[in-house]
Each structure stands twice: as structure tokens, then as C-alpha cells.
Amino acid sequence: MGYFHYNIGDLVEFVEGRVGASRKRTGIIIAQSFRFTTDNQYKIKTEDGKYHWVSRPRLTLLSEVVKG
């Protein structure tokens, strides 16, 4: 199994869009996809209920999931 920088349930932030028309999004990681040749991908569910696949370098961790 591969190594994932973030865990399912972590709260993250990323920028969506292009320069001049970008928007910060906040969401929860709901799935992970391991890639051998590129950065791992994470499926994020955002505050508006939409899903986005985002690569690891584009994510900023806001809060880690508490395991218990």
C-alpha cells in the first residue's frame, strides 16, 4: 500500500480555477488515489456538496481527522 500525506476525513483547502478567476474551496477528503509516477490524488467534497479530484501539492491541511 502506498503512502498518503492526508487521511480520509481531513479538512483541507485548495484553490479552484485559473489566475484571475480563482476561488478558495474548503472540503473534506473522502477518497484517495495512489499514483506511482505523479502526486497522489484526493477526492474532496466541498461545502456546496460538489466533488473535486485534487493533487496533493494543491492542498493545504486545515484540520486532521481525530481517530478514536
Secondary structure, 3 states (H helix, E strand, C coil): CCCCCCCCCCEEEEEEEECCEEEEEEEEEEEEECCCCCCCEEEEEECCCCEEEEEHHHCEEEECCCCC
